[in-house]
């Protein structure tokens, strides 16, 4: 699938920045778009969050000792997004330092996943064992004809994805196909969309592209593009969608 679609993805590639922005400038842009990114990424997944909540949990005003914060699933999701985003920026710094973006993702994924859900563990919503490893059950995607691989196939599928990301020379291809294949596999019981968008931005950053926000207002187009790829074997709508969202972010 990767080799068959690679040229079609490249045909939709925006012009890469030249030269690549320095890390400090990249991080400034990523942090400047954080509230917008977190709001949209969480809203796509159905969480009821507001920019005010995003700011409150990121600034430390969210307190686990307060019952209303401890019990609020949306606040847990917002805090987890902030903690995971911090880990993702550290991973991007590694890629900027010369490390293989594919290798960085392989070594970082479990760290991102634990950070995404650690507030829910601290609040007693999840048990720690639930953050250990890939999913242990079948999953189904609402309103999609695509059924992710069975749980026993997930480790092999993920190992193949890691190898493809390490060997792919083009950052745009790593971003578009990496995101798609990750959500196609759906390796975790929850968090796949958010982690897939973090993967997208790690790979974009490795090529000098800006942090790109996929907007809630275009959720239907996003889902339709993923469905076209997974169910109809047509990757072009998704590649175009990412390019359009990149233009909309900048």
N, CA and C of each residue as an Amber inpcrd file, in Angstrom:
protein
   750
   0.8320000  -1.1920000   0.0000000   0.0000000   0.0000000   0.0000000
   0.8760000   1.2560000   0.0000000   1.8960000   1.2490000   0.8390000
   2.8050000   2.4090000   0.9320000   3.4670000   2.6760000  -0.4190000
   4.0480000   1.6430000  -1.0210000   4.7640000   1.8300000  -2.2880000
   3.7990000   2.1840000  -3.4150000   2.5830000   1.6380000  -3.3870000
   1.6130000   1.9250000  -4.4440000   1.1120000   3.3570000  -4.3860000
   1.0660000   3.9250000  -3.1820000   0.4910000   5.2590000  -3.0000000
   1.5280000   6.3740000  -2.9260000   2.7820000   6.0280000  -2.8340000
   3.8130000   7.0270000  -2.5530000   3.8130000   8.1570000  -3.5870000
   3.7930000   7.8360000  -4.8630000   3.8610000   8.8660000  -5.9020000
   2.6130000   9.7420000  -5.8920000   1.4780000   9.1800000  -5.5790000
   0.2410000   9.9700000  -5.5290000   0.2780000  10.9550000  -4.3530000
   0.9090000  10.5500000  -3.2700000   1.0520000  11.4630000  -2.1350000
   2.0400000  12.5780000  -2.4840000   3.1420000  12.2220000  -3.1160000
   4.1240000  13.2270000  -3.5150000   3.5190000  14.2620000  -4.4670000
   2.5630000  13.8510000  -5.2890000   1.9370000  14.7750000  -6.2400000
   1.1660000  15.8840000  -5.5340000   0.7920000  15.6660000  -4.2690000
   0.0480000  16.6610000  -3.4980000   0.9450000  17.4330000  -2.5320000
   2.2380000  17.2250000  -2.5940000   3.1590000  17.7860000  -1.5930000
   3.3140000  19.3000000  -1.7470000   3.1170000  20.0520000  -0.6700000
   3.4330000  21.4830000  -0.7070000   4.9410000  21.6760000  -0.8750000
   5.3270000  22.8490000  -1.3120000   6.7550000  23.1360000  -1.4760000
   7.4050000  23.1790000  -0.0910000   8.4290000  22.3530000   0.1410000
   9.0680000  22.3590000   1.4700000   9.7620000  23.6900000   1.7340000
   9.7460000  24.1610000   2.9720000  10.4640000  25.3990000   3.3090000
  11.9610000  25.2430000   3.0520000  12.5630000  26.2890000   2.5700000
  14.0020000  26.2570000   2.3350000  14.5840000  27.6080000   2.7430000
  15.4820000  27.6280000   3.7090000  15.9190000  26.4760000   4.4930000
  14.8950000  26.1070000   5.5670000  15.0960000  24.9500000   6.1990000
  14.2170000  24.5430000   7.2830000  14.3210000  25.5470000   8.4270000
  13.1950000  25.9640000   9.0160000  13.2640000  26.9110000  10.1370000
  14.1090000  26.3500000  11.2840000  14.7780000  27.2330000  11.9950000
  15.5110000  26.7880000  13.1750000  14.5420000  26.2530000  14.2130000
  15.0460000  25.3730000  15.0850000  14.1930000  24.7310000  16.0710000
  13.4570000  25.7510000  16.9310000  14.1260000  26.8060000  17.3480000
  13.4890000  27.8020000  18.2070000  12.2870000  28.4440000  17.5110000
  12.4220000  28.7250000  16.2240000  11.3160000  29.3210000  15.4750000
  10.1790000  28.3200000  15.3020000  10.5500000  27.0600000  15.0560000
   9.5150000  26.0400000  14.9240000   8.7310000  25.9090000  16.2290000
   9.4340000  25.8120000  17.3600000   8.7620000  25.6520000  18.6480000
   7.8930000  26.8640000  18.9760000   8.3350000  28.0430000  18.5800000
   7.5350000  29.2470000  18.8010000   6.2050000  29.1340000  18.0520000
   6.2490000  28.6630000  16.8090000   5.0160000  28.5050000  16.0210000
   4.1310000  27.4130000  16.6080000   4.7450000  26.2960000  16.9980000
   3.9750000  25.1820000  17.5590000   3.2820000  25.5910000  18.8500000
   3.9820000  26.3330000  19.7000000   3.3900000  26.7790000  20.9640000
   2.3270000  27.8460000  20.7340000   2.5260000  28.6790000  19.7130000
   1.5450000  29.7250000  19.4190000   0.2250000  29.1290000  18.9460000
   0.2730000  27.9590000  18.3270000  -0.9510000  27.3210000  17.8330000
  -1.4750000  26.2640000  18.7970000  -0.8600000  26.1320000  19.9820000
  -1.2150000  25.0240000  20.8740000  -2.6930000  25.0100000  21.2670000
  -3.2200000  26.1250000  21.7380000  -4.6090000  26.1450000  22.2120000
  -5.5430000  25.7740000  21.0690000  -5.3080000  26.3340000  19.9050000
  -6.1410000  26.0180000  18.7320000  -6.0160000  24.5380000  18.3710000
  -4.7980000  24.0350000  18.3920000  -4.5710000  22.6330000  18.0410000
  -5.2610000  21.7000000  19.0290000  -5.0570000  21.9430000  20.3210000
  -5.6500000  21.0800000  21.3420000  -7.1720000  21.1250000  21.2780000
  -7.7330000  22.3150000  21.1090000  -9.1860000  22.4340000  21.0170000
  -9.7310000  21.6150000  19.8540000  -9.1060000  21.7440000  18.6970000
  -9.5890000  21.0420000  17.5100000  -9.3630000  19.5400000  17.6050000
  -8.1850000  19.1240000  18.0580000  -7.8930000  17.6920000  18.1220000
  -8.8010000  16.9880000  19.1280000  -9.0330000  17.6080000  20.2770000
  -9.9180000  17.0130000  21.2800000 -11.3730000  17.0500000  20.8210000
 -11.7690000  18.1250000  20.1710000 -13.1510000  18.2350000  19.7090000
 -13.4520000  17.2070000  18.6190000 -12.4980000  16.9360000  17.7620000
 -12.6770000  15.9100000  16.7280000 -13.0390000  14.5770000  17.3690000
 -12.4780000  14.3140000  18.5540000 -12.7250000  13.0500000  19.2450000
 -13.9730000  13.0800000  20.1290000 -14.6840000  14.2020000  20.1240000
 -15.9420000  14.2670000  20.8540000 -15.8600000  14.8330000  22.2530000
 -14.6850000  15.3170000  22.6770000 -14.5860000  15.9240000  23.9990000
 -15.1840000  17.3250000  23.9640000 -15.8490000  17.6950000  25.0450000
 -16.4670000  19.0140000  25.1610000 -15.4920000  19.9370000  25.8920000
 -14.6240000  20.5560000  25.1280000 -13.6130000  21.4270000  25.7070000
 -13.7820000  22.8340000  25.1440000 -13.2220000  23.7940000  25.8730000
 -13.2260000  25.1800000  25.4330000 -11.7870000  25.6890000  25.4530000
 -11.4950000  26.7270000  24.6880000 -10.1460000  27.3060000  24.7880000
  -9.7850000  27.6890000  26.2130000 -10.7720000  28.1610000  27.0110000
 -10.4950000  28.5300000  28.4030000 -10.0290000  27.3260000  29.2080000
 -10.6840000  26.1710000  29.0230000 -10.2580000  24.9580000  29.7290000
  -8.8600000  24.5460000  29.2910000  -8.5920000  24.6350000  27.9930000
  -7.2620000  24.2850000  27.4730000  -6.1970000  25.1310000  28.1550000
  -6.4360000  26.4480000  28.2390000  -5.4750000  27.3550000  28.8650000
  -5.3270000  27.0340000  30.3470000  -6.4340000  26.7460000  31.0300000
  -6.4010000  26.5080000  32.4770000  -5.5640000  25.2770000  32.8210000
  -5.7570000  24.1920000  32.0820000  -4.9980000  22.9900000  32.4160000
  -3.5410000  23.1140000  31.9950000  -3.2690000  23.8460000  30.9090000
  -1.8830000  24.0170000  30.4650000  -1.0980000  24.9110000  31.4120000
  -1.7960000  25.8620000  32.0620000  -1.1140000  26.8080000  32.9420000
  -0.9860000  26.3100000  34.3770000  -1.4930000  25.1160000  34.6370000
  -1.3630000  24.5500000  35.9710000  -2.5010000  24.9110000  36.9080000
  -3.5280000  25.6030000  36.4190000  -4.6490000  25.9760000  37.2640000
  -5.6150000  24.8120000  37.4810000  -5.4010000  23.7230000  36.7700000
  -6.1840000  22.5020000  36.9640000  -5.5350000  21.7130000  38.0870000
  -6.3150000  21.3210000  39.0790000  -5.7620000  20.7450000  40.3050000
  -6.4810000  19.4460000  40.6390000  -5.7220000  18.3390000  40.6880000
  -6.3190000  17.0320000  40.9750000  -6.9450000  16.9590000  42.3660000
  -6.5520000  17.8560000  43.2720000  -7.1350000  17.8220000  44.6130000
  -8.5570000  18.3780000  44.6270000  -8.9420000  19.0730000  43.5670000
 -10.2950000  19.6080000  43.4620000 -11.1970000  18.5430000  42.8640000
 -12.2880000  18.2130000  43.5470000 -13.1750000  17.1380000  43.1030000
 -13.7180000  17.3980000  41.7070000 -14.0630000  18.6470000  41.4130000
 -14.6520000  18.9330000  40.1010000 -13.6360000  18.7170000  38.9820000
 -12.3540000  18.9860000  39.2340000 -11.3270000  18.7310000  38.2280000
 -11.0210000  17.2450000  38.1300000 -10.9860000  16.5820000  39.2870000
 -10.6310000  15.1690000  39.3170000 -11.6540000  14.3210000  38.5780000
 -12.9150000  14.7380000  38.6040000 -13.9890000  13.9400000  38.0270000
 -14.3560000  14.3500000  36.6030000 -13.7750000  15.3940000  36.1070000
 -14.1820000  15.9000000  34.8080000 -13.3570000  15.2430000  33.7010000
 -13.9940000  14.3700000  32.9330000 -13.2820000  13.6340000  31.8900000
 -12.6960000  14.5730000  30.8500000 -13.4110000  15.6560000  30.5450000
 -12.9000000  16.5950000  29.5550000 -11.6150000  17.2570000  30.0370000
 -11.5560000  17.5970000  31.3260000 -10.3380000  18.1870000  31.8760000
  -9.1910000  17.1860000  31.8490000  -9.4890000  15.9040000  32.1240000
  -8.4510000  14.8780000  32.0590000  -7.8860000  14.7910000  30.6470000
  -8.7850000  14.8330000  29.6670000  -8.3440000  14.7630000  28.2780000
  -7.5000000  15.9740000  27.9030000  -7.9150000  17.1530000  28.3750000
  -7.1660000  18.3700000  28.0670000  -5.7850000  18.3450000  28.7170000
  -5.7320000  17.8940000  29.9860000  -4.4340000  17.8180000  30.6610000
  -3.5440000  16.7760000  29.9980000  -4.1250000  15.6310000  29.6410000
  -3.3450000  14.6070000  28.9620000  -2.8160000  15.0940000  27.6310000
  -3.6180000  15.8830000  26.9210000  -3.1590000  16.4180000  25.6380000
  -1.9710000  17.3490000  25.8410000  -2.0530000  18.1670000  26.8770000
  -0.9350000  19.0690000  27.1680000   0.3330000  18.2880000  27.4930000
   0.2230000  17.2670000  28.3420000   1.4060000  16.4960000  28.7210000
   1.9750000  15.7510000  27.5150000   1.1090000  15.1920000  26.6740000
   1.5860000  14.4900000  25.4920000   2.2160000  15.4640000  24.4970000
   1.6090000  16.6380000  24.3360000   2.1460000  17.6480000  23.4150000
   3.5710000  18.0320000  23.8250000   3.7940000  18.1560000  25.1180000
   5.1450000  18.4710000  25.6110000   6.1290000  17.3840000  25.2120000
   5.7180000  16.1220000  25.3220000   6.5780000  15.0040000  24.9200000
   6.8220000  15.0160000  23.4140000   5.7990000  15.3650000  22.6420000
   5.9480000  15.4050000  21.1890000   6.9670000  16.4740000  20.7800000
   6.9120000  17.6330000  21.4240000   7.8930000  18.6790000  21.1060000
   9.3100000  18.2090000  21.4240000   9.4800000  17.4410000  22.4930000
  10.8020000  16.8890000  22.8110000  11.2400000  15.9050000  21.7290000
  10.3070000  15.1330000  21.2070000  10.6250000  14.2010000  20.1200000
  11.0210000  14.9650000  18.8620000  10.3170000  16.0550000  18.5840000
  10.6500000  16.8770000  17.4190000  12.0470000  17.4620000  17.5630000
  12.4200000  17.8740000  18.7720000  13.7770000  18.3920000  18.9990000
  14.8110000  17.3150000  18.6840000  14.5270000  16.0590000  19.0060000
  15.4490000  14.9710000  18.6670000  15.6000000  14.8470000  17.1580000
  14.4740000  14.9120000  16.4360000  14.5300000  14.8080000  14.9800000
  15.2910000  15.9910000  14.3860000  15.0900000  17.1780000  14.9560000
  15.8350000  18.3590000  14.4970000  17.3300000  18.1780000  14.7410000
  17.6710000  17.4300000  15.7930000  19.0750000  17.2120000  16.1180000
  19.7650000  16.1890000  15.2390000  19.0460000  15.6210000  14.2960000
  19.6550000  14.6950000  13.3540000  19.2160000  13.2540000  13.4870000
  18.4030000  12.9460000  14.5030000  17.9260000  11.5730000  14.6740000
  16.8870000  11.2600000  13.6010000  16.7950000   9.9900000  13.2110000
  15.7850000   9.5440000  12.2660000  14.4020000   9.7730000  12.8590000
  13.5470000  10.4860000  12.1160000  12.2040000  10.7620000  12.6170000
  11.4290000   9.4690000  12.8360000  11.6410000   8.4930000  11.9720000
  10.9750000   7.2110000  12.1480000  11.4120000   6.5100000  13.4150000
  12.7080000   6.5350000  13.6810000  13.2230000   5.9210000  14.9020000
  12.7520000   6.6720000  16.1360000  12.6990000   7.9930000  16.0410000
  12.2140000   8.8020000  17.1670000  10.7670000   8.4260000  17.4890000
   9.9530000   8.2860000  16.4560000   8.5560000   7.9110000  16.6850000
   8.4580000   6.5360000  17.3360000   9.2200000   5.5920000  16.8450000
   9.1700000   4.2440000  17.4170000   9.4930000   4.2570000  18.9040000
  10.4950000   5.0410000  19.2920000  10.9190000   5.0870000  20.6930000
  10.0210000   5.9850000  21.5490000   9.2690000   6.8800000  20.8980000
   8.4710000   7.8690000  21.6380000   7.0110000   7.4900000  21.7900000
   6.4950000   6.6370000  20.9320000   5.0570000   6.3900000  20.8870000
   4.4920000   5.9930000  22.2480000   5.1140000   5.0410000  22.9130000
   4.5970000   4.5940000  24.2100000   4.6370000   5.7280000  25.2350000
   5.6450000   6.5930000  25.1320000   5.7650000   7.7400000  26.0440000
   4.6090000   8.7050000  25.8030000   4.3220000   8.9840000  24.5290000
   3.1950000   9.8680000  24.2090000   1.8890000   9.2830000  24.7290000
   1.7060000   7.9840000  24.5130000   0.4580000   7.3230000  24.8910000
   0.2430000   7.3960000  26.4010000   1.2890000   7.1050000  27.1570000
   1.1560000   7.1700000  28.6170000   0.8700000   8.5940000  29.0800000
   1.5340000   9.5690000  28.4690000   1.2980000  10.9650000  28.8470000
  -0.1410000  11.3820000  28.5360000  -0.6700000  10.9080000  27.4240000
  -2.0180000  11.2730000  27.0070000  -3.0660000  10.8350000  28.0250000
  -2.8070000   9.6960000  28.6820000  -3.8120000   9.1440000  29.5930000
  -3.3890000   9.1400000  31.0580000  -2.2080000   9.6340000  31.3730000
  -1.7600000   9.6070000  32.7660000  -2.6710000  10.3900000  33.7090000
  -3.2420000  11.5430000  33.3210000  -4.1610000  12.2190000  34.2500000
  -5.3760000  11.3650000  34.5960000  -5.8500000  10.5560000  33.6440000
  -6.9910000   9.6800000  33.9200000  -6.6100000   8.5800000  34.9010000
  -5.3530000   8.1320000  34.8450000  -4.8780000   7.1520000  35.8190000
  -4.7820000   7.8000000  37.1930000  -4.2250000   9.0020000  37.2470000
  -4.0820000   9.6990000  38.5330000  -5.4350000   9.9610000  39.1790000
  -6.4470000  10.1780000  38.3560000  -7.7770000  10.4750000  38.8800000
  -8.5850000   9.2170000  39.1690000  -8.0270000   8.0560000  38.8570000
  -8.7270000   6.8050000  39.1280000  -9.7270000   6.4020000  38.0700000
  -9.7490000   7.1110000  36.9290000 -10.6630000   6.7630000  35.8430000
 -10.1560000   5.5270000  35.0970000  -8.8490000   5.4290000  34.9450000
  -8.2170000   4.2710000  34.3120000  -7.2840000   3.5970000  35.3080000
  -7.0540000   2.3050000  35.1040000  -6.0660000   1.5660000  35.8800000
  -4.7190000   1.6200000  35.1590000  -3.5940000   1.6400000  35.8920000
  -2.2880000   1.7170000  35.2390000  -2.0590000   0.6280000  34.1990000
  -2.5610000  -0.5820000  34.4490000  -2.3240000  -1.6710000  33.5030000
  -2.9520000  -1.4010000  32.1440000  -3.9380000  -0.5080000  32.0950000
  -4.5960000  -0.2150000  30.8300000  -3.7040000   0.5840000  29.8780000
  -2.5890000   1.0900000  30.3780000  -1.6540000   1.8400000  29.5320000
  -0.4660000   0.9880000  29.1120000  -0.5340000  -0.3030000  29.3420000
   0.5840000  -1.1960000  29.0180000   0.3140000  -1.9010000  27.6950000
   1.0300000  -1.5110000  26.6610000   0.9620000  -2.2280000  25.3980000
  -0.2140000  -1.8570000  24.5170000  -0.3200000  -2.5840000  23.4080000
  -1.3570000  -2.3300000  22.4260000  -2.7020000  -2.8970000  22.9030000
  -3.7380000  -2.6430000  22.1320000  -5.0880000  -3.0650000  22.5110000
  -5.1810000  -4.5890000  22.6280000  -6.0760000  -5.0050000  23.5060000
  -6.2980000  -6.4270000  23.7570000  -7.6740000  -6.8910000  23.2760000
  -8.2800000  -6.1090000  22.4090000  -9.6030000  -6.4700000  21.9040000
  -9.7770000  -5.9110000  20.4990000 -10.8090000  -6.4050000  19.8340000
 -11.1520000  -5.8530000  18.5230000 -11.7220000  -4.4470000  18.6900000
 -11.5230000  -3.6050000  17.7010000 -12.1110000  -2.2690000  17.7220000
 -12.8550000  -2.0370000  16.4130000 -13.8630000  -1.1840000  16.4870000
 -14.6600000  -0.8340000  15.3170000 -14.7960000   0.6750000  15.2780000
 -14.7410000   1.2320000  14.0850000 -14.7800000   2.6790000  13.9060000
 -16.1950000   3.0740000  13.4990000 -16.7790000   3.9760000  14.2530000
 -18.1550000   4.4000000  14.0020000 -18.3220000   4.9340000  12.5850000
 -19.3490000   4.4470000  11.8970000 -19.7390000   4.9270000  10.5660000
 -18.6630000   4.6970000   9.5080000 -17.8040000   3.6990000   9.7180000
 -16.7620000   3.3940000   8.7410000 -16.9010000   1.9590000   8.2540000
 -16.5810000   1.7510000   6.9810000 -16.5590000   0.3920000   6.4310000
 -15.2570000  -0.3250000   6.7720000 -14.2700000   0.4330000   7.2770000
 -12.9710000  -0.1690000   7.6020000 -13.0080000  -0.8230000   8.9760000
 -12.5470000  -2.0540000   9.0340000 -12.3800000  -2.7590000  10.2980000
 -10.8830000  -2.9300000  10.5350000 -10.3340000  -2.3340000  11.6050000
  -8.8970000  -2.4470000  11.8640000  -8.4560000  -3.9010000  12.0130000
  -7.1670000  -4.1710000  11.8280000  -6.6660000  -5.5410000  11.9410000
  -6.9730000  -6.1400000  13.3080000  -7.0880000  -7.4660000  13.3860000
  -7.3340000  -8.0980000  14.6900000  -6.1840000  -7.8290000  15.6440000
  -6.4730000  -7.9190000  16.9330000  -5.4820000  -7.5520000  17.9440000
  -4.1790000  -8.3330000  17.8210000  -4.2530000  -9.5920000  17.4270000
  -3.0440000 -10.4080000  17.3170000  -2.1270000  -9.9400000  16.2030000
  -2.6770000  -9.1970000  15.2300000  -1.8740000  -8.7120000  14.1090000
  -1.2410000  -7.3520000  14.3790000  -1.6810000  -6.6800000  15.4480000
  -1.2290000  -5.3040000  15.6930000   0.2830000  -5.1910000  15.8660000
   0.9540000  -6.0190000  16.6900000   2.4120000  -5.8550000  16.8370000
   3.1670000  -5.9480000  15.5120000   2.8170000  -6.9020000  14.6620000
   3.5010000  -7.0330000  13.3730000   3.1970000  -5.8420000  12.4690000
   1.9390000  -5.3910000  12.4860000   1.5830000  -4.2180000  11.6840000
   2.3690000  -2.9900000  12.1310000   2.4800000  -2.7920000  13.4410000
   3.2080000  -1.6370000  13.9410000   4.6950000  -1.7230000  13.6290000
   5.2640000  -2.9090000  13.7160000   6.6780000  -3.0600000  13.3750000
   6.9190000  -2.7030000  11.9060000   5.9860000  -3.1020000  11.0440000
   6.0990000  -2.7390000   9.6300000   6.0090000  -1.2320000   9.4490000
   5.0820000  -0.5860000  10.1660000   4.9730000   0.8720000  10.0810000
   6.2670000   1.5370000  10.5310000   6.8460000   1.0950000  11.6350000
   8.1120000   1.6740000  12.1060000   9.1890000   1.5490000  11.0280000
   9.2710000   0.3840000  10.4030000  10.2910000   0.1620000   9.3630000
  10.0560000   1.0740000   8.1620000   8.8040000   1.2450000   7.7610000
   8.4890000   2.1190000   6.6350000   8.8430000   3.5670000   6.9460000
   8.5360000   4.0140000   8.1510000   8.8620000   5.3910000   8.5270000
  10.3670000   5.6100000   8.5730000  11.1160000   4.6220000   9.0530000
  12.5760000   4.7630000   9.1020000  13.1850000   4.8100000   7.7040000
  12.6000000   4.0710000   6.7670000  13.2130000   3.9510000   5.4370000
  12.7230000   4.9980000   4.4390000  11.6080000   5.6700000   4.7500000
  11.0530000   6.6520000   3.8170000  11.8560000   7.9530000   3.8590000
  12.4180000   8.4040000   2.7120000  13.2620000   9.6080000   2.7260000
  12.4840000  10.9250000   2.7330000  11.2200000  10.9210000   2.3240000
  10.4870000  12.1750000   2.1800000   9.5750000  12.4230000   3.3860000
   9.7270000  13.5850000   4.0130000   8.9720000  13.9030000   5.2240000
   7.4730000  14.0000000   4.9590000   7.0880000  14.5490000   3.8100000
   5.6690000  14.6720000   3.4800000   5.0170000  13.2920000   3.3650000
   5.6950000  12.3680000   2.7140000   5.1720000  11.0020000   2.5930000
   5.0940000  10.3470000   3.9710000   6.1320000  10.5420000   4.7860000
   6.0940000   9.9910000   6.1500000   4.9020000  10.5290000   6.9230000
   4.6110000  11.8150000   6.7410000   3.5160000  12.4410000   7.4810000
   2.1610000  11.9000000   7.0350000   1.8920000  11.9550000   5.7410000
   0.5740000  11.5820000   5.2250000   0.3300000  10.0820000   5.3670000
   1.2580000   9.2740000   4.8680000   1.0550000   7.8290000   4.9490000
   1.2450000   7.3200000   6.3720000   2.1370000   7.9550000   7.1350000
   2.3140000   7.5510000   8.5260000   1.0340000   7.7310000   9.3230000
   0.4020000   8.9040000   9.1990000  -0.8570000   9.1430000   9.8940000
  -1.9130000   8.1450000   9.4460000  -2.0590000   7.9980000   8.1170000
  -3.1000000   7.1080000   7.6270000  -2.8970000   5.6690000   8.1080000
  -1.6980000   5.1360000   7.9470000  -1.4640000   3.7400000   8.3140000
  -1.6460000   3.5410000   9.8220000  -1.2290000   4.5320000  10.6210000
  -1.3890000   4.4130000  12.0680000  -2.8700000   4.2580000  12.4360000
  -3.7360000   5.1350000  11.9040000  -5.1480000   5.0250000  12.2600000
  -5.8020000   3.8270000  11.5650000  -5.2600000   3.3860000  10.4420000
  -5.7290000   2.1600000   9.7870000  -5.5150000   0.9650000  10.7110000
  -4.3430000   0.9190000  11.3660000  -4.0320000  -0.1670000  12.3080000
  -4.8370000  -0.0180000  13.5940000  -4.9980000   1.2210000  14.0560000
  -5.7210000   1.5070000  15.3090000  -5.1250000   0.6760000  16.4580000
  -3.8570000   0.9090000  16.8090000  -3.1820000  -0.0030000  17.7380000
  -3.6650000   0.0580000  19.1820000  -4.3280000   1.1450000  19.5700000
  -4.7600000   1.2910000  20.9550000  -6.2810000   1.2990000  21.0460000
  -6.7770000   1.0390000  22.2280000  -8.2100000   1.0730000  22.4460000
  -8.7790000   2.4760000  22.3710000  -7.9590000   3.4900000  22.6450000
  -8.3950000   4.8830000  22.6210000  -7.1780000   5.7460000  22.3200000
  -7.4100000   6.9530000  21.8280000  -6.3210000   7.8940000  21.5970000
  -5.6760000   7.8070000  20.2330000  -6.1500000   6.9290000  19.3520000
  -5.4860000   6.7430000  18.0610000  -5.4960000   8.0030000  17.1880000
  -6.6200000   8.7170000  17.1870000  -6.6870000   9.9250000  16.3800000
  -5.7110000  10.9890000  16.8420000  -5.6790000  11.2310000  18.1540000
  -4.7650000  12.2430000  18.6900000  -3.3090000  11.8410000  18.4560000
  -2.9970000  10.5840000  18.6970000  -1.6270000  10.1160000  18.4720000
  -1.2750000  10.1730000  16.9880000  -2.2340000   9.8640000  16.1320000
  -1.9820000   9.9500000  14.6990000  -1.6850000  11.3660000  14.2540000
  -2.3620000  12.3360000  14.8610000  -2.0870000  13.7350000  14.5000000
  -0.7540000  14.2050000  15.0710000  -0.3670000  13.6720000  16.2310000
   0.9790000  13.9610000  16.7310000   2.0320000  13.3690000  15.7910000
   1.8000000  12.1460000  15.3310000   2.7120000  11.5260000  14.3670000
   2.8100000  12.3760000  13.1100000   1.6830000  12.8230000  12.6040000
   1.6660000  13.6840000  11.4260000   2.5880000  14.8770000  11.6190000
   2.4790000  15.5380000  12.7770000   3.2540000  16.7600000  12.9850000
   4.7190000  16.4960000  13.2720000   5.0480000  15.3680000  13.8990000
   6.4610000  15.0150000  14.0340000   7.1000000  14.8710000  12.6640000
   6.4270000  14.1700000  11.7650000   6.9950000  13.9440000  10.4440000
   7.0300000  15.2200000   9.6120000   5.9870000  16.0470000   9.7140000
   6.0250000  17.3330000   9.0190000   7.1830000  18.1900000   9.5220000
   7.3580000  18.2380000  10.8330000   8.4350000  19.0410000  11.4080000
   9.7940000  18.5590000  10.9330000   9.9540000  17.2570000  10.7720000
  11.2490000  16.7180000  10.3390000  11.6150000  17.1960000   8.9410000
  10.6100000  17.6430000   8.1680000  10.8670000  18.1960000   6.8400000
  10.8070000  19.7020000   6.8000000  10.6620000  20.3450000   7.9700000
  10.6330000  21.8000000   8.0200000   9.2590000  22.4050000   7.8500000
   8.2240000  21.5780000   7.7210000   6.8650000  22.0970000   7.5990000
   6.3540000  22.5640000   8.9650000   5.4030000  23.4970000   8.9890000
   4.8970000  24.0140000  10.2730000   3.9760000  23.0190000  10.9600000
   3.7890000  23.2090000  12.2760000   2.7840000  22.4390000  13.0040000
   1.4400000  22.7320000  12.3470000   0.7310000  21.6790000  11.9750000
  -0.5010000  21.8180000  11.2060000  -1.7000000  21.3670000  12.0260000
  -2.6950000  22.2250000  12.0980000  -3.9240000  21.9440000  12.8420000
  -4.9660000  21.3770000  11.8910000  -5.5130000  20.2080000  12.2220000
  -6.6460000  19.6620000  11.4810000  -7.9110000  20.1260000  12.2000000
  -8.7220000  20.8950000  11.5110000  -9.7930000  21.6470000  12.1610000
 -11.0720000  20.8320000  12.3740000 -11.6840000  21.0530000  13.5410000
 -12.9470000  20.4100000  13.8710000 -14.0190000  20.7510000  12.8460000
 -14.0200000  21.9740000  12.3440000 -15.0520000  22.3830000  11.3880000
 -14.9810000  21.5920000  10.0870000 -13.8460000  20.9240000   9.8440000
 -13.7000000  20.0940000   8.6490000 -13.6290000  18.6060000   9.0090000
 -14.1810000  18.2690000  10.1590000 -14.1210000  16.8750000  10.5990000
 -14.7330000  15.9160000   9.5780000 -15.8660000  16.2980000   9.0020000
 -16.5200000  15.4020000   8.0410000 -15.6330000  15.1580000   6.8220000
 -14.9260000  16.1930000   6.3670000 -14.0100000  16.0310000   5.2360000
 -12.8270000  15.1530000   5.6150000 -12.3380000  15.3250000   6.8230000
 -11.2330000  14.5210000   7.3550000 -11.6230000  13.0450000   7.3830000
 -12.7790000  12.7510000   7.9730000 -13.2260000  11.3680000   8.0730000
 -13.5000000  10.7750000   6.6930000 -14.0700000  11.5730000   5.7970000
 -14.3540000  11.0860000   4.4450000 -13.0650000  10.7780000   3.6890000
 -12.0420000  11.5950000   3.8890000 -10.7650000  11.3590000   3.2180000
 -10.1040000  10.0860000   3.7330000 -10.1460000   9.8740000   5.0500000
  -9.6040000   8.6320000   5.6110000 -10.4000000   7.4230000   5.1240000
 -11.7190000   7.5800000   5.0340000 -12.5640000   6.4870000   4.5580000
 -12.2590000   6.1540000   3.0890000 -12.0160000   7.1800000   2.2770000
 -11.6800000   6.9470000   0.8760000 -10.4070000   6.1210000   0.7500000
  -9.4460000   6.3980000   1.6450000  -8.1930000   5.6500000   1.5980000
  -8.3640000   4.2280000   2.1160000  -9.0240000   4.0780000   3.2560000
  -9.1090000   2.7570000   3.8860000 -10.0900000   1.8330000   3.1840000
 -11.2180000   2.3730000   2.7350000 -12.2560000   1.5280000   2.1430000
 -12.2150000   1.4870000   0.6230000 -11.7650000   2.5820000  -0.0080000
 -11.7780000   2.6650000  -1.4710000 -10.3830000   2.6760000  -2.0880000
  -9.3610000   2.5930000  -1.2600000  -7.9760000   2.5450000  -1.7370000
  -7.5920000   3.7940000  -2.5410000  -8.0800000   4.9440000  -2.0940000
  -7.7740000   6.2100000  -2.7590000  -7.1800000   7.1670000  -1.7410000
  -5.8790000   7.3690000  -1.7800000  -5.1840000   8.1980000  -0.8020000
  -5.1970000   9.6800000  -1.1680000  -5.5210000  10.0140000  -2.4150000
  -5.3810000  11.3950000  -2.8740000  -6.2450000  12.3840000  -2.0910000
  -7.5060000  12.0740000  -1.7560000  -8.2850000  13.0510000  -0.9620000
  -7.6380000  13.3680000   0.3760000  -7.0420000  12.3780000   1.0240000
  -6.4250000  12.6490000   2.3200000  -5.1640000  13.4940000   2.1610000
  -4.3420000  13.2030000   1.1550000  -3.1420000  14.0150000   0.9200000
  -3.5280000  15.4630000   0.6280000  -4.5780000  15.6590000  -0.1900000
  -5.0460000  17.0170000  -0.4730000  -5.5730000  17.6910000   0.7870000
  -6.2930000  16.9240000   1.6040000  -6.8520000  17.4880000   2.8360000
  -5.7370000  17.9990000   3.7470000  -4.6840000  17.2290000   3.9480000
  -3.5870000  17.6680000   4.8170000  -2.9360000  18.9230000   4.2480000
  -2.7300000  18.9600000   2.9270000  -2.1220000  20.1510000   2.3150000
  -3.0060000  21.3780000   2.5210000  -4.3170000  21.2150000   2.4030000
  -5.2330000  22.3260000   2.6160000  -5.2280000  22.8080000   4.0660000
  -5.1810000  21.8650000   5.0000000  -5.1430000  22.2470000   6.4140000
  -3.8240000  22.9320000   6.7640000  -2.7350000  22.5020000   6.1460000
  -1.4510000  23.1820000   6.3700000  -1.5610000  24.6390000   5.9010000
  -2.1380000  24.8390000   4.7250000  -2.3080000  26.2100000   4.2200000
  -3.2210000  27.0110000   5.1380000  -4.2430000  26.3570000   5.7060000
  -5.1530000  27.0460000   6.6100000  -4.5280000  27.3990000   7.9370000
  -3.5620000  26.5970000   8.3840000  -2.8660000  26.8760000   9.6600000
  -1.9480000  28.0770000   9.5130000  -1.2500000  28.1500000   8.3950000
  -0.2620000  29.2110000   8.2000000  -0.9020000  30.4580000   7.6030000
